Amino acid sequence: MSHVTTLFIPIEEARELLGAPPRKNTFLYEDGLESANLKIKASSPNSVEVYYISGDSDLEDIVIHFKDSYGDKMQDTALLERLDKIIAHNPKSKFLNSVRSEVALGQKVSQGALDVIEEIESNIQNPNNELLERLRRISELLGEDSFIDSLTAQVLGGKQSLSPRQEAAVAGIESRLKGIESHMVRVDNLLKKYPMDKFLKSLKSFLMGGRGLSQKQVSALESIERRSAPPAQSQKAPPSRRTKEGKRVFLLRDIIQNKMSAADRAFLEGKIKDILSKKTISTQDLKKIRNLCYRYEKRLKEKYPADFKSYVRKIFS
């Protein structure tokens, strides 16, 4: 017994169409020169499987005859509509177009193919939004780009990840555009101050075209930034050395002139800021400051009382 086709109609309608006796699923089918013993079996409320058993016409002739006579009844219109929606996103897909041709001819689609179709439909409904966002950011800077536009269409069509070569290409573009974004922010900040500057406008147009700046252009940009930067504020003068705070700052600034670890330097610079802002220094930090003072006593450039340790304990207690 060999499968002939699937008719997408209820079984009672199939019996009437094929001339089968009521309630008979095995019968002699005759239509003009074609005759064969067929068997029909409902596979769903609206679809019927037709099988060839034997007869004057062989299986190939019967299949051809069914396609000519019942082609419209052999098409799963619901599946065709689903495929058309998917193919709209993947017009060049050989797999999808091949399956559609099979369905249009009334051929039975394998369960494996149906599983793939369902997976594609699910991916279209739930696209990889993280990947779409990466591609969107690139498009904003590059504008129309056939490669990025093609990848975006593929992701919207159910593609969940990039191939290694595609990922490498996209990562390369992102790396190049990262510098463009940074320069764009700098140019925009300067344009707020100099909205009519032709050079800055030309740089922005250049960057918006997806092109990076040359070293000469970067140097010119840095020069404009230096000219537009506010004058540096002078370092706040320490309080008088006659005060406890002044003595503390004077000694700590003397100490940090020496070579020391970055951690110790950062600690002392932080304590100087605390003293100038009149913040309370913890007992533990006072102890650490005293130890650093003792460590660098012989390297200090300024003059201090002969009993240096007593002096340190007095001002850092």
Buried (B, 14 or more C-beta within 10 A) or exposed (E): EEEBBBBBBBBEEBBEBBEBEEEEBBBBBBBEEBBBBBBBEBBEEBBBBBBBBEBEBEBEBBBEBBBEBBEEBBBBEEBBEBBEEBBEBBEEBEEBEEBBEBBBEBBBBEEEBEEBBEEBBEBBEEBBEEBBEBBEEBBEBBEEBEBBEEBBBBBBBBBEEBEEEBEEBBEEBBEBBEEBBEBBEBBEEBBEEBEEBEBBBEBBEBBBEBEBBEEEBBEBBEEBEEEEEEEEEEEEEBBEBEEBBBBBBBBBBBBBEBEBEEEBBEBBEEBBEBBBEEEEBEEEBBEBBBEBBEEBEEEBEEEBEEEBEEBBBEBBE
